Amino acid sequence: MTVYFHDIPAINYQGSSATTDFAYRHYDPERVVLGKRLEDHLRFAVAWWHGFAWPGGDPFGGQTFQRPWFGDTMDHARLKADAAFELFGVLGQPYFCFHDADIRPEGEDFAENTARLDEITDYIGTKMEATGTKLLWGTANLFSHRRYMAGAATNPDPDVFAFAAATVKTCLDATKKLGGENYVLWGGREGYETLLNTDLRRERQQAGRFLQMAVDYAHKIGFKGAILIEPKPQEPTKHQYDFDVATVYGFLKDFGLEKEVKVNIEQGHAILAGHSFEHEIALAAALGIFGSIDMNRNDYQSGWDTDQFPNSVPEVALAYLEILRAGGFTTGGTNFDAKLRRQSLDPEDLVLAHVGAMDICARGLIAAAEILEDGRLDASRNTRYAPWDKSDLLGLDLESIAARVRADGINPSPRSGQQERLENLVNRFV
């Protein structure tokens, strides 16, 4: 065990009158909303990589954090796991997520990577059993190591493709071993910098076959969780093959995987793609591929994926409104793919960042549920489309429609979309 969080009490729900920073003011895991406990609605997960592996650097400066578990030995990996489960005990959230490179140090070769992954997942498994904390999803880091500088599945070198594929196999094994409810394929470098040295068609075919292999292997080993892709529009490569939900859906359709793979949507990536978070969620739900979310935000002035903890109830409420409309999470959940600012050095900072984020999400989901229960927003939308409920236009051809317009003298007048009225209505709840 460590003593890193030893002075920090377990966080409990104390309500809005709480006088300490170390309390939940809105997140009461036992509160029932729309017939379900808040904990079961939100399904919070802590991200191992930003919480325990990120050193606090940025493009202009290196490490600012000094964590006792930073190092490249298995002893450091075990110490990191000890600290992680201590934080989980403080927060009381039900899940965590990891990349393989977060939980084990890089080895000399694939065999050593695999042996280290097996060893540390055995260690983590005993802690999961002792605490009841579960794995929301696992994934492979196929972007940080220099071997992946030209991508993993889309790399021009087949040896890199092979190394990446073998790594995904071991990570699927590890995720299944730990009872993970999802497996995510995160294509951090599945894109290109210039067409001068890129064969788009070849790289896209490689990516499609790679995903088919992953799905086939998941079936072979009896992995019951969902396979997820995380759309990512840019950064670090200029053109990503998994730009947004719509692009991913087209990719899945092209390779016959639209019934096999869903999406893990990150708020920051949605914004970088020029969308809102709620747009990406609503579109994924409409296409039948909604899976899970990474709840973080960008600094809107920087234009970069800054991975900050959420702090806007209105933004979060609109996201959860679409999730509730879609029926809520099944295997997915709310993963905090968010990191501290590099000046936030203390253990308390890491705890309070999660406490505040969990409260923001709870307030947002409660507001979204109240909007749905109120009914006026959906009633207004239904009224807007009500004429279509009695229309047979979609079953006609252009000639038939033209004849009807002429015969019936159809000459429609526009109707108000009432956007400001609806925005005012939403603001009464958030």
Secondary structure, 3 states (H helix, E strand, C coil): CCCCCCCCCCCCECCCCCCCCCCECCCCCCCEECCEEHHHHHCEEEEHHHHHHCCCCECCECCCCCCCCCCCCHHHHHHHHHHHHHHHHHHCCCEEEEEHHHHCCCCCCHHHHHHHHHHHHHHHHHHHHHHCCEEEEEECCCCCCHHHCCCCCCCCCHHHHHHHHHHHHHHHHHHHHCCCCEEEECCCCCEECCHHHCCHHHHHHHHHHHHHHHHHHHHHCCCCCEEEECCCCCCCCCEECCCCHHHHHHHHHHCCCCCCEEEEEEHHHHHHCCCCHHHHHHHHHHHCCEEEEECCEEECCCCEEEEECCCCHHHHHHHHHHHHHCCCCCCCCEEECCCCCCCCCCHHHHHHHHHHHHHHHHHHHHHHHHHHHHCHHHHHHHHHHHHHHHCCHHHCCHHHHHHHHHHHCCCCCCCCCCHHHHHHHHHCCC
